[in-house]
Amino acid sequence: MAGESFIIAKAGRPLVKVMALDATEPGQENRLGFMAGRFQVPDDFDRMGDETIEKLFGVEQ
């Protein structure tokens, strides 16, 4: 809890070293969602290029 590292061993053989990770500095931008609100995804994003794909591969009906 205080940040000390420790080793997990099995049959006297070290397997894993557990250690604290450095936390991000206060005020540092979080990578997850860092572009939130900076652009908009069009409503038809998942259908963009449909006509081109149909021309290239054809659509059987």
Backbone as JSON, one array per atom type, in Angstrom:
{
  "sequence": "MAGESFIIAKAGRPLVKVMALDATEPGQENRLGFMAGRFQVPDDFDRMGDETIEKLFGVEQ",
  "N": [[0.81, -1.2, 0.0], [1.99, 1.19, 0.59], [3.57, 1.6, -1.55], [5.78, 0.0, -1.85], [7.68, -2.46, -3.61], [7.15, -5.98, -4.28], [7.82, -9.52, -4.45], [6.36, -12.32, -5.96], [6.54, -15.7, -5.41], [6.98, -19.18, -6.31], [7.51, -22.29, -5.02], [9.99, -21.41, -4.19], [11.0, -20.14, -6.41], [11.23, -17.09, -8.05], [8.46, -15.52, -9.56], [6.82, -13.32, -10.22], [7.13, -9.82, -10.13], [5.77, -7.32, -8.28], [4.94, -3.97, -8.5], [4.46, -0.48, -7.79], [2.79, 1.73, -10.01], [3.57, 4.79, -11.65], [1.5, 7.52, -11.11], [-0.48, 9.69, -13.22], [0.48, 13.07, -13.67], [-1.0, 15.8, -11.85], [-3.35, 17.67, -13.68], [-2.39, 16.79, -16.1], [-3.25, 15.81, -19.35], [-5.7, 13.35, -19.9], [-5.4, 10.41, -21.79], [-7.51, 8.79, -22.68], [-10.33, 9.58, -24.37], [-9.35, 12.05, -25.16], [-9.88, 13.62, -27.37], [-12.46, 14.35, -27.18], [-15.34, 16.16, -28.04], [-14.04, 17.71, -29.93], [-14.47, 17.15, -32.58], [-17.06, 16.05, -34.87], [-18.86, 13.08, -35.54], [-20.38, 12.08, -38.49], [-23.89, 11.26, -38.89], [-24.38, 9.33, -40.83], [-22.08, 7.81, -40.96], [-21.47, 5.06, -40.87], [-22.47, 4.23, -43.28], [-21.16, 5.48, -45.27], [-19.65, 5.58, -48.45], [-21.04, 3.46, -49.52], [-22.18, 3.42, -52.13], [-19.91, 3.35, -53.79], [-18.77, 0.91, -53.0], [-20.79, -0.84, -53.81], [-20.62, -0.47, -56.58], [-18.06, -1.48, -57.08], [-18.17, -4.18, -56.18], [-20.65, -5.12, -56.77], [-24.14, -5.8, -56.28], [-26.17, -8.41, -55.63], [-29.53, -9.16, -56.18]],
  "CA": [[0.0, 0.0, 0.0], [2.84, 2.37, 0.66], [4.32, 1.7, -2.79], [6.92, -0.89, -1.9], [7.52, -3.58, -4.52], [7.33, -7.29, -3.67], [7.94, -10.6, -5.41], [5.55, -13.52, -5.74], [7.35, -16.86, -5.78], [6.38, -20.5, -6.17], [8.56, -23.28, -4.77], [11.26, -20.72, -4.05], [11.41, -19.49, -7.66], [10.49, -15.84, -8.28], [7.61, -15.54, -10.76], [6.25, -12.02, -10.55], [7.48, -8.68, -9.28], [4.67, -6.36, -8.23], [5.43, -2.66, -8.1], [3.53, 0.61, -8.01], [2.93, 2.51, -11.24], [3.5, 6.22, -11.44], [0.23, 8.12, -11.5], [-0.32, 10.86, -14.06], [0.63, 14.32, -12.93], [-2.23, 16.6, -11.83], [-3.47, 18.58, -14.81], [-1.97, 16.15, -17.32], [-4.41, 15.39, -20.11], [-5.95, 11.92, -19.92], [-5.43, 9.95, -23.18], [-8.82, 8.26, -23.01], [-11.28, 10.65, -24.63], [-8.66, 13.34, -25.25], [-10.41, 14.4, -28.49], [-13.9, 14.54, -26.96], [-15.87, 17.48, -28.31], [-13.24, 18.44, -30.91], [-15.01, 16.89, -33.92], [-18.33, 15.34, -34.85], [-18.97, 11.96, -36.47], [-21.67, 12.19, -39.18], [-24.87, 10.22, -38.59], [-24.31, 8.27, -41.83], [-20.7, 7.36, -41.01], [-21.4, 3.62, -41.16], [-22.97, 3.98, -44.63], [-20.36, 6.25, -46.22], [-18.96, 4.75, -49.43], [-21.87, 2.34, -49.95], [-22.33, 3.42, -53.59], [-18.64, 2.92, -54.37], [-18.63, -0.52, -52.73], [-21.74, -1.54, -54.69], [-20.08, -0.42, -57.94], [-16.89, -2.35, -57.14], [-18.43, -5.59, -55.91], [-21.98, -5.48, -57.23], [-25.09, -6.27, -55.28], [-27.14, -9.33, -56.23], [-30.82, -9.13, -55.5]],
  "C": [[0.85, 1.26, 0.0], [3.72, 2.52, -0.58], [5.53, 0.81, -2.87], [6.65, -2.02, -2.89], [7.69, -4.88, -3.74], [7.33, -8.35, -4.77], [7.06, -11.77, -4.99], [6.37, -14.69, -6.26], [6.56, -18.14, -5.59], [7.53, -21.49, -6.07], [9.94, -22.62, -4.74], [11.77, -20.04, -5.31], [10.6, -18.22, -7.88], [9.73, -15.91, -9.6], [7.2, -14.15, -11.21], [6.78, -10.97, -9.59], [6.35, -7.67, -9.4], [5.22, -5.04, -7.74], [4.42, -1.59, -8.48], [3.83, 1.3, -9.34], [2.87, 3.98, -10.9], [2.16, 6.74, -11.93], [0.51, 9.32, -12.4], [-0.25, 12.11, -13.19], [-0.7, 15.07, -12.93], [-2.23, 17.58, -12.99], [-3.01, 17.98, -16.13], [-3.2, 15.61, -18.04], [-4.52, 13.87, -20.14], [-6.09, 11.47, -21.37], [-6.8, 9.42, -23.59], [-9.8, 9.41, -23.19], [-10.63, 12.01, -24.83], [-9.17, 14.2, -26.4], [-11.91, 14.68, -28.33], [-14.3, 15.98, -27.21], [-15.1, 18.27, -29.36], [-13.68, 18.18, -32.35], [-16.29, 16.11, -33.77], [-18.29, 14.22, -35.89], [-20.34, 12.07, -37.14], [-22.58, 11.01, -38.85], [-24.78, 9.04, -39.57], [-22.9, 7.69, -41.97], [-20.59, 5.89, -41.41], [-21.9, 3.27, -42.55], [-22.17, 4.73, -45.69], [-19.63, 5.3, -47.16], [-19.77, 3.58, -49.93], [-21.97, 2.26, -51.47], [-21.05, 2.92, -54.27], [-18.44, 1.42, -54.18], [-19.57, -1.33, -53.63], [-21.23, -1.57, -56.12], [-18.91, -1.39, -58.09], [-17.24, -3.83, -57.07], [-19.8, -6.06, -56.39], [-22.85, -5.98, -56.11], [-26.11, -7.14, -55.99], [-28.42, -9.28, -55.44], [-31.74, -10.18, -56.02]]
}
